Amino acid sequence: MTAPAVASRVDAIHQLTLPLTRLRALLLQELGAQAAQAAECRTTMRGLTGQTDVDSVLEREVAEASANRAEQAIADVEDALDRLDQGTFGTCERCGEAIPVERLEAIPYARRCVNCTEHGGGILD
C-alpha cells in the first residue's frame, strides 16, 4: 500500500472511532445524569413518606414516576453501552440499517432509526 493509501485508511478508521468515542462519552454523561435524577426523586419520595395531604401525595407520585423513567433510561443507556462493546451499536434493531450519527447524538441510546421509530415504535425505540 502506498503512503497516501495508508494515510487515507487511517483517516477513515479515525473518523469511525472518533464518533464512537464521542457517543460513548455522551452515553456515560447520560448515565450519570439519569442516576442523579433517580436519586433526587427517591430522596423526595422518602421525604414525603407518611404525609397525607393532597399536595404531598401528588408530589410523591410525580417523584415516583420520574424516578421510574430515570431508571428505565439507565437500563437503556447500559444496554447501549453493551451494544457499543459488542459492535452492534448504531444499527437499527428493526431494519438493520445504520442509525445516523445525528440521531445518536440526540438520543445516544436509540435502538431504531427514525423511519422505523415512526412506523412501529416509540421515540426511544
C-alpha positions in Angstrom: 0.0 0.0 0.0 1.3 3.5 -0.8 1.8 6.1 1.8 -1.3 8.2 0.7 -3.5 5.0 0.7 -2.3 4.1 4.2 -3.0 7.7 5.4 -6.4 7.6 3.8 -7.2 4.3 5.5 -6.0 5.6 8.9 -8.2 8.7 8.4 -11.2 6.6 7.7 -10.6 4.4 10.8 -10.1 7.6 12.9 -13.4 9.1 11.6 -15.3 5.9 12.7 -13.5 5.8 16.1 -14.0 9.4 16.9 -17.8 9.4 16.7 -17.9 6.2 18.8 -15.7 7.7 21.4 -17.9 10.8 21.5 -21.0 8.7 21.6 -19.6 6.6 24.5 -18.9 9.9 26.3 -22.5 11.0 25.7 -23.8 7.7 27.0 -21.7 7.9 30.1 -22.8 11.5 30.7 -26.4 10.5 30.2 -25.9 7.6 32.7 -24.7 10.0 35.3 -27.5 12.5 34.7 -30.2 9.8 34.9 -28.6 8.3 38.1 -28.6 11.7 39.7 -32.2 12.3 38.7 -33.3 8.9 40.0 -31.5 9.6 43.4 -33.1 13.0 43.7 -36.6 11.6 43.0 -36.1 8.8 45.5 -34.9 11.3 48.2 -38.1 13.4 47.5 -40.2 10.3 47.8 -38.6 9.4 51.2 -39.1 12.9 52.5 -42.8 12.8 51.6 -43.5 9.3 53.0 -46.2 9.4 55.6 -47.5 12.8 54.6 -51.2 12.5 53.6 -52.1 16.0 52.3 -53.1 16.1 48.7 -50.1 18.1 47.5 -47.6 15.8 49.2 -49.3 12.7 47.8 -49.3 14.2 44.3 -45.7 15.3 44.6 -44.7 11.9 45.8 -46.5 10.2 42.8 -44.8 12.6 40.4 -41.4 11.9 42.0 -42.0 8.1 41.8 -43.0 8.3 38.1 -39.9 10.5 37.4 -37.6 8.0 39.2 -39.1 5.1 37.2 -38.5 7.0 34.0 -34.9 7.7 35.0 -34.3 4.1 36.0 -35.6 2.9 32.6 -33.3 5.4 30.9 -30.4 4.0 32.9 -31.3 0.5 31.7 -31.5 1.8 28.1 -28.1 3.5 28.4 -26.5 0.4 29.9 -27.9 -1.6 27.0 -26.5 0.9 24.5 -23.1 0.6 26.2 -23.3 -3.2 25.8 -24.2 -2.8 22.1 -21.2 -0.5 21.7 -18.9 -3.1 23.3 -20.4 -5.8 21.1 -20.1 -3.8 17.9 -23.8 -3.6 17.2 -24.3 0.0 18.4 -25.7 2.3 15.8 -27.5 -0.4 13.9 -31.3 -0.2 13.8 -32.7 -3.3 15.6 -35.7 -3.3 13.2 -34.4 -2.8 9.7 -30.6 -3.4 10.3 -29.6 -0.1 8.7 -27.2 2.3 10.2 -28.7 4.9 12.6 -27.4 8.4 11.6 -24.9 9.8 13.9 -27.0 12.9 14.4 -29.8 10.8 15.8 -27.4 9.0 18.1 -26.0 12.4 19.3 -29.6 13.5 20.1 -30.7 10.2 21.7 -27.5 8.2 22.3 -29.4 5.1 23.4 -31.7 5.0 20.4 -32.4 1.4 19.1 -34.1 2.3 15.9 -33.7 4.7 13.0 -36.2 7.5 12.6 -38.1 5.7 9.9 -38.6 2.5 11.9 -39.5 4.5 15.0 -42.2 6.4 13.1 -43.6 3.2 11.7 -43.7 0.9 14.6 -42.2 2.0 17.8 -41.8 4.7 20.4 -39.5 7.6 20.3 -36.7 5.9 22.2 -37.1 2.6 20.4 
